Amino acid sequence: MCTSWNCARPATSTGWLQPAITLADEGFAATPRCAAVSCNSRSQNSPESAAFFCPGGGNVGPAVGSLVRNAPLAETLRLRATHGADCFYKVIPEKGCDIAVGIVEGQKFNRPQAPGGKGGSMTYADLENYQAIERAPVEGSYRGYTIKAVAPPSSGGLTMIQMLKMLERFPLGDASQGYGFGSLKTANVMADAMRLAFADRAVWIGDVDFVPVPMRGRCTPPTPAAVARPSCRGCA
């Protein structure tokens, strides 16, 4: 975020953060979706996150229509807006910059979905020395549209393009051919595309600075009978 918004600008240039600060301060009415998914296993990684995402205690999320406010987040954003990027990556007590403490200590909590249930090993030095890497997006096409998405080590872009390329040859949306919205055929091919793409994702996606990631191979169909051979520029 800092790189994208040019952190060389003066620390007092807070306008780009103000909408987020206002929303965190004033809150929003919990939607049915928010109420249903807010309190899950990940939200209970720490006592602090559980208190926010499960305000009803136990496994109970916010009530539909209730006001969801996040004053600590608003204060975190104010610190970042006032004191610049260093206030995010470093502990600076004299300025009240303790965001790094929450990040480093927060990721140490043991959590069931992590390997062995153990927390992270990131240190304060790791966070302070972090440098964002700008990467060219992966690029593909779907029914005449150009799709550009985030490149590895993020898995979402490549996985999405792979799914779309596998689905492109099917007449999705054409009810006369049995591929209308929610139809059995539509659900079947979409489920298979997701199944195959996520299976590849689990095996092949990684950090390209450390391991080879076969990006062009991810954009190539698993079997010619399943999908037409795609074109995926940028997936070299």
Number of C-alpha atoms within 10 A of each C-alpha: 8 12 12 8 9 9 14 10 10 12 14 11 13 17 10 10 14 15 11 15 22 13 16 19 17 14 15 14 15 19 15 12 9 17 19 15 15 20 24 15 13 14 18 19 19 15 11 12 15 23 16 19 23 22 17 14 13 11 15 17 22 24 18 15 13 13 14 22 18 16 16 11 15 20 15 16 20 17 20 22 22 15 17 20 17 15 22 23 22 18 17 15 9 7 11 11 19 18 20 20 16 9 16 18 15 17 18 16 15 16 18 14 12 10 10 9 11 14 18 16 10 13 15 15 11 12 15 14 10 9 9 10 7 9 10 12 16 21 21 25 17 17 10 7 8 12 17 17 19 15 21 20 17 14 18 16 19 29 23 18 25 29 23 22 25 28 22 16 15 18 14 19 14 12 14 8 11 15 19 16 13 12 13 12 17 20 15 12 18 17 13 15 24 18 13 16 23 19 12 16 17 10 9 17 22 17 14 13 9 8 11 11 18 14 20 17 15 22 27 19 20 17 10 10 8 15 17 16 17 20 15 24 15 14 19 12
